[in-house]
Amino acid sequence: MKAAVWEPLPWRDPTTITALAGDTARDFLRGQWADLYHHDDDATGYQGPGWLSGWAALLPPTATPLVLVASTPVHGPVAALALERDRNQHGKERIRPLGAPHAEYIRPVGPGASRPAVVTGLMRYLLDAAHDGACVVMPDVPHHSTLGQFLAAQPHWQHSQGLCARIDLPVDYAAMSKASRREHTRRERAWTQLAQQGRVGFHLTRTARELTTAAAAAHRLHQRRWDGHPLQGEADQAQLLDVLPYCGPAEAFVATLTLDQRIAATVICLQRSTTCYSLLPAWEPDLANLAPGHALTRRLAQRLTEQDFQHLDLGRTFPTAAQRRYKESYKPVWSTRITSRAGGPW
């Protein structure tokens, strides 16, 4: 099918919002969503058609996918926002983004996704739902985005903020402080010596079968890494194993670092255009003295640079000294995400 040719959207072009639910929403995600996604340079891997179709397929019986489609008379669909609608045992309705809380960036997609007229229509639907008694939760929306600004302006909603970190590629170690350069050099010296002995391996998955196998291993290591430790804000990561086959190698891969053929560190990643999104990092606790997480990040950043990626996004950062220190060591670009909630408890 020949791709649509998008013309610049006039600011005053009237916008209509249509709510698609159930199988109609699933059909839209499998079909027209991809065209909107590919014509939106700001969309992230968390808006990928495979990623969202996977989460739509895994919804419990009480929930249904809900896609808000913004259309204009001239262009037809120009943006869409993927949500899910659920009800608890008391009949209370909740609306939240499809894929939440696993998705680390939430936004509408399409060439008109940032237009105020479009976002006004999407917000009106959410405001009306909250007014009618639904619990509306919009987590992890980039604060600088049009949707983020509209959410932040709602005086009667509850708001919180968090930080996300992005590494620009190639990593400029020379521009870092002397202390950071010294630590990077010290850690890498140990891994270079191990590599010279033929003990280190590094691999990115390329096929669907590799993706499935490596993701299962990543999940097991993630469980081992955090065994006995509460995870702030973590959802049931086992569900990712069922979603990734929908993504396939076009949207996702797993990077694995091994030492003596044993997994030392691994990370599940989503990819979109020139950005890679780190989704589920884990490392072997018994190798903590070798900092395998840093060794994996360094090799992943180098491989991505060789493949013409421009960014390695490390995603949401929990307010712990260890996480902040780890990400700070790569001199990242920090951004703010907003989580907004209305309509009371669910």
C-alpha positions as a Markdown table, in Angstrom:
| # | Residue | x | y | z |
|---|---|---|---|---|
| 1 | Met | 0.0 | 0.0 | 0.0 |
| 2 | Lys | 1.3 | 3.4 | -0.9 |
| 3 | Ala | 2.0 | 5.6 | 2.1 |
| 4 | Ala | -0.1 | 8.7 | 2.6 |
| 5 | Val | 1.4 | 12.0 | 1.8 |
| 6 | Trp | 0.9 | 14.4 | 4.7 |
| 7 | Glu | 0.5 | 18.1 | 4.0 |
| 8 | Pro | 1.1 | 20.7 | 6.8 |
| 9 | Leu | -2.0 | 20.9 | 9.0 |
| 10 | Pro | -3.6 | 24.3 | 9.3 |
| 11 | Trp | -4.0 | 25.4 | 12.9 |
| 12 | Arg | -7.7 | 26.1 | 12.6 |
| 13 | Asp | -8.7 | 22.9 | 10.7 |
| 14 | Pro | -11.7 | 21.6 | 12.7 |
| 15 | Thr | -11.0 | 18.4 | 14.7 |
| 16 | Thr | -13.4 | 15.5 | 15.5 |
| 17 | Ile | -12.7 | 13.0 | 18.2 |
| 18 | Thr | -14.0 | 9.5 | 17.7 |
| 19 | Ala | -13.7 | 6.8 | 20.4 |
| 20 | Leu | -13.1 | 3.3 | 19.2 |
| 21 | Ala | -13.5 | 0.4 | 21.6 |
| 22 | Gly | -13.1 | -3.4 | 21.7 |
| 23 | Asp | -12.4 | -5.2 | 18.4 |
| 24 | Thr | -12.8 | -1.9 | 16.4 |
| 25 | Ala | -9.9 | -0.4 | 18.5 |
| 26 | Arg | -7.8 | -3.6 | 18.0 |
| 27 | Asp | -8.4 | -3.4 | 14.2 |
| 28 | Phe | -7.3 | 0.3 | 14.2 |
| 29 | Leu | -4.1 | -0.6 | 16.2 |
| 30 | Arg | -3.3 | -3.4 | 13.7 |
| 31 | Gly | -4.0 | -1.2 | 10.7 |
| 32 | Gln | -4.2 | 2.6 | 10.5 |
| 33 | Trp | -2.1 | 3.1 | 13.7 |
| 34 | Ala | 1.1 | 2.2 | 11.9 |
| 35 | Asp | 0.6 | 5.0 | 9.3 |
| 36 | Leu | 0.1 | 7.6 | 12.0 |
| 37 | Tyr | 3.1 | 6.2 | 13.9 |
| 38 | His | 5.5 | 6.3 | 10.9 |
| 39 | His | 4.5 | 10.0 | 10.2 |
| 40 | Asp | 5.3 | 11.2 | 13.7 |
| 41 | Asp | 8.9 | 11.9 | 14.4 |
| 42 | Asp | 8.3 | 12.3 | 18.1 |
| 43 | Ala | 6.7 | 8.9 | 18.7 |
| 44 | Thr | 8.6 | 6.6 | 20.9 |
| 45 | Gly | 9.0 | 2.8 | 20.9 |
| 46 | Tyr | 6.2 | 2.7 | 23.5 |
| 47 | Gln | 3.8 | 3.8 | 20.7 |
| 48 | Gly | 4.9 | 1.0 | 18.4 |
| 49 | Pro | 1.9 | -0.9 | 16.7 |
| 50 | Gly | 3.3 | -4.3 | 17.9 |
| 51 | Trp | 3.8 | -3.1 | 21.4 |
| 52 | Leu | 0.3 | -1.7 | 21.7 |
| 53 | Ser | -1.4 | -4.6 | 19.9 |
| 54 | Gly | 0.3 | -7.0 | 22.3 |
| 55 | Trp | -1.0 | -5.1 | 25.4 |
| 56 | Ala | -4.5 | -4.9 | 23.8 |
| 57 | Ala | -4.5 | -8.7 | 23.3 |
| 58 | Leu | -3.5 | -9.3 | 27.0 |
| 59 | Leu | -6.2 | -7.2 | 28.6 |
| 60 | Pro | -8.2 | -9.0 | 31.3 |
| 61 | Pro | -11.9 | -9.8 | 30.7 |
| 62 | Thr | -12.9 | -6.7 | 32.7 |
| 63 | Ala | -11.0 | -4.3 | 30.3 |
| 64 | Thr | -11.2 | -3.2 | 26.7 |
| 65 | Pro | -8.9 | -1.2 | 24.5 |
| 66 | Leu | -10.0 | 2.3 | 23.8 |
| 67 | Val | -8.5 | 4.4 | 20.9 |
| 68 | Leu | -9.3 | 8.1 | 20.6 |
| 69 | Val | -9.0 | 9.1 | 17.0 |
| 70 | Ala | -8.6 | 12.8 | 16.0 |
| 71 | Ser | -9.8 | 13.5 | 12.4 |
| 72 | Thr | -10.2 | 16.5 | 10.2 |
| 73 | Pro | -12.4 | 16.9 | 7.1 |
| 74 | Val | -9.4 | 17.3 | 4.8 |
| 75 | His | -6.9 | 14.8 | 6.2 |
| 76 | Gly | -9.0 | 12.2 | 7.9 |
| 77 | Pro | -7.2 | 10.7 | 11.0 |
| 78 | Val | -4.3 | 12.9 | 12.0 |
| 79 | Ala | -3.6 | 11.6 | 15.5 |
| 80 | Ala | -4.7 | 8.9 | 18.0 |
| 81 | Leu | -4.3 | 8.1 | 21.6 |
| 82 | Ala | -4.3 | 4.4 | 22.8 |
| 83 | Leu | -6.0 | 3.8 | 26.1 |
| 84 | Glu | -7.7 | 1.0 | 28.1 |
| 85 | Arg | -11.0 | 1.1 | 29.9 |
| 86 | Asp | -11.4 | -1.2 | 32.9 |
| 87 | Arg | -13.9 | -1.7 | 35.8 |
| 88 | Asn | -13.2 | -2.9 | 39.3 |
| 89 | Gln | -15.4 | -5.2 | 41.4 |
| 90 | His | -17.5 | -2.3 | 42.5 |
| 91 | Gly | -18.2 | -1.1 | 38.9 |
| 92 | Lys | -15.9 | 1.9 | 39.1 |
| 93 | Glu | -14.4 | 2.7 | 35.7 |
| 94 | Arg | -10.8 | 3.5 | 35.1 |
| 95 | Ile | -9.2 | 4.9 | 32.0 |
| 96 | Arg | -5.4 | 4.8 | 31.5 |
| 97 | Pro | -2.9 | 4.5 | 28.7 |
| 98 | Leu | -2.7 | 1.1 | 27.0 |
| 99 | Gly | 0.5 | -0.5 | 28.2 |
| 100 | Ala | 0.7 | 1.4 | 31.5 |
| 101 | Pro | 2.5 | 1.1 | 33.8 |
| 102 | His | 5.1 | -0.7 | 31.7 |
| 103 | Ala | 5.3 | 2.1 | 29.0 |
| 104 | Glu | 7.8 | 4.8 | 30.1 |
| 105 | Tyr | 6.6 | 7.5 | 27.7 |
| 106 | Ile | 2.9 | 8.1 | 26.9 |
| 107 | Arg | 1.8 | 10.4 | 24.1 |
| 108 | Pro | -0.7 | 10.5 | 21.1 |
| 109 | Val | 0.8 | 9.7 | 17.7 |
| 110 | Gly | 0.3 | 11.2 | 14.3 |
| 111 | Pro | 1.3 | 14.3 | 12.3 |
| 112 | Gly | -1.2 | 16.3 | 14.3 |
| 113 | Ala | -0.4 | 14.8 | 17.7 |
| 114 | Ser | 1.2 | 18.0 | 19.0 |
| 115 | Arg | -1.4 | 20.4 | 17.7 |
| 116 | Pro | -3.3 | 22.3 | 20.4 |
| 117 | Ala | -6.7 | 21.8 | 18.6 |
| 118 | Val | -6.1 | 18.0 | 18.6 |
| 119 | Val | -4.9 | 17.7 | 22.2 |
| 120 | Thr | -7.8 | 19.9 | 23.3 |
| 121 | Gly | -10.2 | 17.3 | 21.8 |
| 122 | Leu | -8.4 | 14.4 | 23.5 |
| 123 | Met | -8.3 | 16.3 | 26.8 |
| 124 | Arg | -12.0 | 17.1 | 26.6 |
| 125 | Tyr | -12.8 | 13.3 | 26.3 |
| 126 | Leu | -10.7 | 12.6 | 29.4 |
| 127 | Leu | -12.2 | 15.6 | 31.4 |
| 128 | Asp | -15.7 | 14.4 | 30.5 |
| 129 | Ala | -14.9 | 10.9 | 31.7 |
| 130 | Ala | -13.5 | 12.1 | 35.0 |
| 131 | His | -16.6 | 14.4 | 35.4 |
| 132 | Asp | -18.8 | 11.3 | 34.9 |
| 133 | Gly | -17.1 | 9.5 | 37.7 |
| 134 | Ala | -14.3 | 7.5 | 36.0 |
| 135 | Cys | -10.8 | 7.4 | 37.5 |
| 136 | Val | -8.5 | 8.8 | 34.8 |
| 137 | Val | -4.8 | 8.2 | 35.2 |
| 138 | Met | -2.3 | 9.5 | 32.7 |
| 139 | Pro | 1.2 | 8.5 | 33.8 |
| 140 | Asp | 4.6 | 9.2 | 32.3 |
| 141 | Val | 3.6 | 11.9 | 29.8 |
| 142 | Pro | 6.6 | 14.0 | 28.7 |
| 143 | His | 6.2 | 17.3 | 30.5 |
| 144 | His | 7.3 | 19.4 | 27.5 |
| 145 | Ser | 4.8 | 17.8 | 25.2 |
| 146 | Thr | 1.5 | 19.5 | 24.3 |
| 147 | Leu | -0.4 | 16.8 | 26.2 |
| 148 | Gly | 1.9 | 17.2 | 29.2 |
| 149 | Gln | 1.3 | 20.9 | 29.2 |
| 150 | Phe | -2.5 | 20.5 | 29.0 |
| 151 | Leu | -2.4 | 17.9 | 31.9 |
| 152 | Ala | -0.3 | 20.2 | 34.1 |
| 153 | Ala | -2.8 | 23.0 | 33.6 |
| 154 | Gln | -5.7 | 21.0 | 35.1 |
| 155 | Pro | -6.1 | 22.6 | 38.6 |
| 156 | His | -8.3 | 19.9 | 40.1 |
| 157 | Trp | -6.2 | 16.9 | 39.1 |
| 158 | Gln | -3.4 | 15.4 | 41.2 |
| 159 | His | 0.0 | 15.7 | 39.6 |
| 160 | Ser | 3.5 | 14.3 | 40.3 |
| 161 | Gln | 6.7 | 14.4 | 38.3 |
| 162 | Gly | 9.7 | 12.2 | 37.6 |
| 163 | Leu | 12.9 | 12.3 | 35.7 |
| 164 | Cys | 14.0 | 10.4 | 32.6 |
| 165 | Ala | 17.6 | 10.1 | 31.3 |
| 166 | Arg | 18.8 | 9.9 | 27.7 |
| 167 | Ile | 22.4 | 9.3 | 26.5 |
| 168 | Asp | 23.4 | 11.0 | 23.3 |
| 169 | Leu | 25.5 | 8.9 | 21.0 |
| 170 | Pro | 28.4 | 8.5 | 20.6 |
| 171 | Val | 29.2 | 8.8 | 24.3 |
| 172 | Asp | 31.7 | 11.6 | 24.8 |
| 173 | Tyr | 33.8 | 10.3 | 27.7 |
| 174 | Ala | 36.4 | 13.0 | 27.1 |
| 175 | Ala | 33.8 | 15.7 | 28.1 |
| 176 | Met | 33.1 | 14.1 | 31.4 |
| 177 | Ser | 34.6 | 15.1 | 34.7 |
| 178 | Lys | 38.0 | 13.7 | 35.7 |
| 179 | Ala | 36.3 | 11.6 | 38.4 |
| 180 | Ser | 33.8 | 10.1 | 36.0 |
| 181 | Arg | 36.5 | 9.4 | 33.4 |
| 182 | Arg | 38.6 | 7.7 | 36.0 |
| 183 | Glu | 35.8 | 5.4 | 37.1 |
| 184 | His | 34.8 | 4.5 | 33.5 |
| 185 | Thr | 38.5 | 3.7 | 32.8 |
| 186 | Arg | 38.9 | 1.6 | 35.9 |
| 187 | Arg | 35.8 | -0.5 | 35.2 |
| 188 | Glu | 36.6 | -1.0 | 31.6 |
| 189 | Arg | 40.2 | -2.0 | 32.3 |
| 190 | Ala | 39.0 | -5.1 | 34.1 |
| 191 | Trp | 36.6 | -6.1 | 31.3 |
| 192 | Thr | 39.2 | -5.5 | 28.6 |
| 193 | Gln | 41.5 | -7.9 | 30.4 |
| 194 | Leu | 38.8 | -10.5 | 30.6 |
| 195 | Ala | 37.9 | -10.0 | 26.9 |
| 196 | Gln | 41.6 | -10.5 | 26.0 |
| 197 | Gln | 41.4 | -13.9 | 27.7 |
| 198 | Gly | 38.4 | -14.8 | 25.6 |
| 199 | Arg | 36.0 | -14.9 | 28.5 |
| 200 | Val | 33.6 | -12.1 | 27.5 |
| 201 | Gly | 30.7 | -12.2 | 25.0 |
| 202 | Phe | 28.2 | -9.6 | 23.8 |
| 203 | His | 25.2 | -10.2 | 21.6 |
| 204 | Leu | 22.1 | -8.4 | 20.3 |
| 205 | Thr | 19.2 | -10.6 | 19.3 |
| 206 | Arg | 18.2 | -10.5 | 15.6 |
| 207 | Thr | 15.4 | -13.1 | 15.2 |
| 208 | Ala | 12.0 | -13.7 | 16.9 |
| 209 | Arg | 13.2 | -16.9 | 18.4 |
| 210 | Glu | 16.3 | -15.2 | 19.8 |
| 211 | Leu | 14.2 | -12.4 | 21.2 |
| 212 | Thr | 11.8 | -14.8 | 23.0 |
| 213 | Thr | 14.6 | -16.9 | 24.5 |
| 214 | Ala | 16.8 | -13.9 | 25.6 |
| 215 | Ala | 13.8 | -12.0 | 27.0 |
| 216 | Ala | 12.9 | -15.0 | 29.2 |
| 217 | Ala | 16.5 | -15.1 | 30.5 |
| 218 | Ala | 16.5 | -11.4 | 31.1 |
| 219 | His | 13.3 | -11.7 | 33.2 |
| 220 | Arg | 14.8 | -14.6 | 35.3 |
| 221 | Leu | 17.9 | -12.5 | 36.0 |
| 222 | His | 15.8 | -9.5 | 36.8 |
| 223 | Gln | 13.9 | -11.6 | 39.4 |
| 224 | Arg | 17.2 | -12.9 | 40.8 |
| 225 | Arg | 18.7 | -9.4 | 41.0 |
| 226 | Trp | 15.7 | -8.0 | 43.0 |
| 227 | Asp | 14.9 | -11.1 | 45.0 |
| 228 | Gly | 13.8 | -10.0 | 48.5 |
| 229 | His | 14.0 | -6.3 | 47.5 |
| 230 | Pro | 10.8 | -4.2 | 46.9 |
| 231 | Leu | 10.8 | -2.6 | 43.5 |
| 232 | Gln | 9.6 | 1.0 | 43.4 |
| 233 | Gly | 6.8 | 1.4 | 40.8 |
| 234 | Glu | 7.6 | -1.9 | 39.1 |
| 235 | Ala | 4.7 | -3.8 | 37.5 |
| 236 | Asp | 4.5 | -7.5 | 36.8 |
| 237 | Gln | 7.3 | -7.8 | 34.3 |
| 238 | Ala | 6.4 | -11.3 | 33.4 |
| 239 | Gln | 3.7 | -9.9 | 31.1 |
| 240 | Leu | 6.5 | -8.4 | 28.9 |
| 241 | Leu | 7.3 | -12.0 | 27.8 |
| 242 | Asp | 3.9 | -12.2 | 26.2 |
| 243 | Val | 4.0 | -8.8 | 24.6 |
| 244 | Leu | 7.4 | -9.0 | 23.0 |
| 245 | Pro | 6.4 | -11.6 | 20.3 |
| 246 | Tyr | 3.9 | -9.0 | 19.0 |
| 247 | Cys | 6.8 | -6.5 | 18.7 |
| 248 | Gly | 9.2 | -8.9 | 17.0 |
| 249 | Pro | 12.7 | -7.9 | 15.9 |
| 250 | Ala | 11.4 | -4.8 | 14.2 |
| 251 | Glu | 10.5 | -3.2 | 17.5 |
| 252 | Ala | 12.5 | -5.0 | 20.1 |
| 253 | Phe | 15.7 | -6.7 | 20.9 |
| 254 | Val | 17.7 | -8.0 | 23.9 |
| 255 | Ala | 21.4 | -7.1 | 24.6 |
| 256 | Thr | 23.3 | -9.7 | 26.6 |
| 257 | Leu | 26.8 | -9.5 | 28.1 |
| 258 | Thr | 28.3 | -12.9 | 29.2 |
| 259 | Leu | 31.3 | -13.8 | 31.3 |
| 260 | Asp | 32.5 | -17.4 | 30.9 |
| 261 | Gln | 29.3 | -18.1 | 28.9 |
| 262 | Arg | 27.2 | -17.1 | 31.9 |
| 263 | Ile | 24.9 | -14.0 | 31.7 |
| 264 | Ala | 26.5 | -11.1 | 33.5 |
| 265 | Ala | 24.1 | -8.4 | 32.5 |
| 266 | Thr | 21.2 | -8.1 | 30.1 |
| 267 | Val | 18.6 | -5.6 | 29.0 |
| 268 | Ile | 15.4 | -5.7 | 26.9 |
| 269 | Cys | 15.2 | -2.8 | 24.5 |
| 270 | Leu | 12.6 | -1.2 | 22.3 |
| 271 | Gln | 13.8 | 0.6 | 19.2 |
| 272 | Arg | 12.3 | 3.4 | 17.1 |
| 273 | Ser | 14.1 | 5.3 | 14.4 |
| 274 | Thr | 17.5 | 6.4 | 15.8 |
| 275 | Thr | 16.6 | 5.9 | 19.5 |
| 276 | Cys | 16.9 | 2.7 | 21.6 |
| 277 | Tyr | 14.8 | 2.5 | 24.8 |
| 278 | Ser | 16.2 | 0.5 | 27.7 |
| 279 | Leu | 13.3 | -1.3 | 29.2 |
| 280 | Leu | 14.3 | -4.1 | 31.6 |
| 281 | Pro | 18.0 | -4.0 | 32.7 |
| 282 | Ala | 19.4 | -6.7 | 35.0 |
| 283 | Trp | 22.8 | -7.9 | 36.1 |
| 284 | Glu | 24.2 | -10.8 | 38.1 |
| 285 | Pro | 24.4 | -9.9 | 41.8 |
| 286 | Asp | 27.4 | -12.2 | 42.3 |
| 287 | Leu | 29.4 | -10.1 | 39.8 |
| 288 | Ala | 28.7 | -6.7 | 41.4 |
| 289 | Asn | 32.4 | -6.0 | 42.0 |
| 290 | Leu | 32.9 | -6.0 | 38.2 |
| 291 | Ala | 30.0 | -3.5 | 37.6 |
| 292 | Pro | 28.5 | -5.7 | 34.8 |
| 293 | Gly | 25.7 | -3.2 | 34.2 |
| 294 | His | 28.2 | -0.5 | 33.3 |
| 295 | Ala | 30.1 | -2.9 | 31.0 |
| 296 | Leu | 26.8 | -3.8 | 29.2 |
| 297 | Thr | 25.8 | -0.1 | 28.8 |
| 298 | Arg | 29.2 | 0.8 | 27.4 |
| 299 | Arg | 29.1 | -2.0 | 24.8 |
| 300 | Leu | 25.5 | -1.4 | 23.9 |
| 301 | Ala | 26.2 | 2.3 | 23.4 |
| 302 | Gln | 29.2 | 1.5 | 21.1 |
| 303 | Arg | 27.2 | -1.0 | 19.1 |
| 304 | Leu | 24.3 | 1.4 | 18.7 |
| 305 | Thr | 26.6 | 4.1 | 17.5 |
| 306 | Glu | 28.0 | 1.7 | 14.9 |
| 307 | Gln | 24.4 | 1.1 | 13.7 |
| 308 | Asp | 23.8 | 4.9 | 13.4 |
| 309 | Phe | 21.6 | 5.3 | 16.5 |
| 310 | Gln | 21.7 | 8.7 | 18.0 |
| 311 | His | 20.2 | 8.1 | 21.5 |
| 312 | Leu | 20.2 | 5.5 | 24.2 |
| 313 | Asp | 17.2 | 6.3 | 26.4 |
| 314 | Leu | 17.5 | 5.0 | 30.0 |
| 315 | Gly | 14.0 | 5.9 | 30.8 |
| 316 | Arg | 12.4 | 6.7 | 34.1 |
| 317 | Thr | 14.7 | 7.2 | 37.1 |
| 318 | Phe | 13.5 | 6.3 | 40.6 |
| 319 | Pro | 14.6 | 8.7 | 43.3 |
| 320 | Thr | 17.4 | 6.6 | 44.7 |
| 321 | Ala | 21.0 | 7.7 | 45.0 |
| 322 | Ala | 22.2 | 4.6 | 43.2 |
| 323 | Gln | 20.0 | 5.0 | 40.2 |
| 324 | Arg | 20.8 | 8.7 | 39.9 |
| 325 | Arg | 24.5 | 8.1 | 40.3 |
| 326 | Tyr | 24.6 | 5.3 | 37.7 |
| 327 | Lys | 22.9 | 7.4 | 35.0 |
| 328 | Glu | 24.7 | 10.6 | 35.9 |
| 329 | Ser | 28.0 | 8.9 | 35.1 |
| 330 | Tyr | 27.0 | 9.0 | 31.4 |
| 331 | Lys | 26.3 | 12.7 | 31.4 |
| 332 | Pro | 22.8 | 12.2 | 30.2 |
| 333 | Val | 20.2 | 14.7 | 29.0 |
| 334 | Trp | 17.5 | 14.8 | 31.7 |
| 335 | Ser | 13.8 | 15.4 | 31.0 |
| 336 | Thr | 10.7 | 15.5 | 33.1 |
| 337 | Arg | 7.6 | 13.4 | 32.8 |
| 338 | Ile | 4.3 | 14.2 | 34.5 |
| 339 | Thr | 1.7 | 11.8 | 36.0 |
| 340 | Ser | -1.8 | 13.2 | 36.3 |
| 341 | Arg | -4.8 | 11.7 | 38.0 |
| 342 | Ala | -8.5 | 12.7 | 38.3 |
| 343 | Gly | -11.8 | 11.1 | 39.4 |
| 344 | Gly | -10.8 | 9.7 | 42.8 |
| 345 | Pro | -9.6 | 6.3 | 43.8 |
| 346 | Trp | -10.2 | 3.1 | 41.8 |
